[in-house]
């Protein structure tokens, strides 16, 4: 018996062409991300002292345009709650503890 060989081509490497950004574009992208994080961070820092007492190690998703935040014990569920109300918004997720992050490096 002979085996049929697949006619499908094997792709190696990236399927999409690489995006070539200039240094100016990279710097602008980083600055936009940092500004977004700073807006979310300020909201987190305002409510962290109260929430750390009642929701320690929970997750908090912040939508900076409205200033609204969402709480849950699971990081995926908290992001889902935020996206249900604001489907096209960017959210930033924090862990409610002393540092705002989980784990150590």
C-alpha positions as a Python dict, from the first residue, in 0.01 Angstrom:
ca = {
    (1, 'X'): (0, 0, 0),
    (2, 'X'): (124, 347, -77),
    (3, 'X'): (65, 648, 139),
    (4, 'X'): (-78, 967, -4),
    (5, 'X'): (148, 1266, 43),
    (6, 'X'): (12, 1601, 142),
    (7, 'X'): (31, 1872, -122),
    (8, 'X'): (18, 2142, 141),
    (9, 'X'): (318, 2371, 151),
    (10, 'X'): (506, 2402, 477),
    (11, 'X'): (558, 2760, 592),
    (12, 'X'): (871, 2832, 784),
    (13, 'X'): (918, 3150, 977),
    (14, 'X'): (667, 3430, 990),
    (15, 'X'): (359, 3424, 774),
    (16, 'X'): (318, 3800, 779),
    (17, 'X'): (589, 4034, 658),
    (18, 'X'): (778, 4210, 932),
    (19, 'X'): (678, 4564, 1014),
    (20, 'X'): (969, 4801, 988),
    (21, 'X'): (922, 5087, 1232),
    (22, 'X'): (1138, 5392, 1247),
    (23, 'X'): (1293, 5493, 1577),
    (24, 'X'): (1046, 5781, 1594),
    (25, 'X'): (750, 5540, 1554),
    (26, 'X'): (888, 5310, 1823),
    (27, 'X'): (937, 5601, 2062),
    (28, 'X'): (585, 5730, 1992),
    (29, 'X'): (434, 5384, 2053),
    (30, 'X'): (622, 5348, 2382),
    (31, 'X'): (517, 5696, 2493),
    (32, 'X'): (150, 5622, 2416),
    (33, 'X'): (165, 5296, 2612),
    (34, 'X'): (332, 5468, 2906),
    (35, 'X'): (72, 5748, 2908),
    (36, 'X'): (-207, 5487, 2907),
    (37, 'X'): (-46, 5298, 3194),
    (38, 'X'): (4, 5621, 3392),
    (39, 'X'): (-365, 5713, 3359),
    (40, 'X'): (-466, 5365, 3479),
    (41, 'X'): (-205, 5372, 3756),
    (42, 'X'): (-342, 5696, 3900),
    (43, 'X'): (-692, 5544, 3927),
    (44, 'X'): (-547, 5230, 4085),
    (45, 'X'): (-350, 5431, 4342),
    (46, 'X'): (-662, 5627, 4444),
    (47, 'X'): (-865, 5317, 4535),
    (48, 'X'): (-589, 5075, 4635),
    (49, 'X'): (-579, 5166, 5008),
    (50, 'X'): (-949, 5088, 5053),
    (51, 'X'): (-955, 4779, 4831),
    (52, 'X'): (-641, 4621, 4975),
    (53, 'X'): (-828, 4576, 5306),
    (54, 'X'): (-1127, 4397, 5155),
    (55, 'X'): (-1007, 4247, 4824),
    (56, 'X'): (-642, 4155, 4883),
    (57, 'X'): (-489, 3968, 4584),
    (58, 'X'): (-798, 4015, 4370),
    (59, 'X'): (-768, 4165, 4023),
    (60, 'X'): (-877, 4509, 3911),
    (61, 'X'): (-933, 4610, 3548),
    (62, 'X'): (-924, 4984, 3486),
    (63, 'X'): (-1086, 5165, 3193),
    (64, 'X'): (-913, 5505, 3207),
    (65, 'X'): (-1149, 5707, 2982),
    (66, 'X'): (-1444, 5660, 3217),
    (67, 'X'): (-1242, 5607, 3533),
    (68, 'X'): (-1443, 5293, 3601),
    (69, 'X'): (-1285, 4977, 3738),
    (70, 'X'): (-1395, 4616, 3777),
    (71, 'X'): (-1303, 4360, 4045),
    (72, 'X'): (-1282, 3982, 4041),
    (73, 'X'): (-1072, 3702, 4189),
    (74, 'X'): (-974, 3583, 3839),
    (75, 'X'): (-774, 3795, 3595),
    (76, 'X'): (-960, 3663, 3289),
    (77, 'X'): (-1303, 3723, 3442),
    (78, 'X'): (-1218, 4077, 3548),
    (79, 'X'): (-1106, 4162, 3194),
    (80, 'X'): (-1420, 3998, 3058),
    (81, 'X'): (-1637, 4212, 3287),
    (82, 'X'): (-1467, 4525, 3158),
    (83, 'X'): (-1501, 4421, 2794),
    (84, 'X'): (-1870, 4341, 2839),
    (85, 'X'): (-1938, 4701, 2934),
    (86, 'X'): (-1670, 4860, 2712),
    (87, 'X'): (-1622, 4617, 2420),
    (88, 'X'): (-1371, 4827, 2224),
    (89, 'X'): (-1182, 4983, 2513),
    (90, 'X'): (-828, 4911, 2625),
    (91, 'X'): (-808, 4795, 2984),
    (92, 'X'): (-518, 4763, 3223),
    (93, 'X'): (-531, 4488, 3486),
    (94, 'X'): (-371, 4526, 3828),
    (95, 'X'): (-339, 4290, 4122),
    (96, 'X'): (-472, 4445, 4441),
    (97, 'X'): (-167, 4424, 4666),
    (98, 'X'): (121, 4648, 4769),
    (99, 'X'): (285, 4652, 4424),
    (100, 'X'): (-8, 4615, 4184),
    (101, 'X'): (150, 4315, 4014),
    (102, 'X'): (159, 3943, 4082),
    (103, 'X'): (467, 3727, 4113),
    (104, 'X'): (831, 3819, 4123),
    (105, 'X'): (1108, 3813, 3867),
}
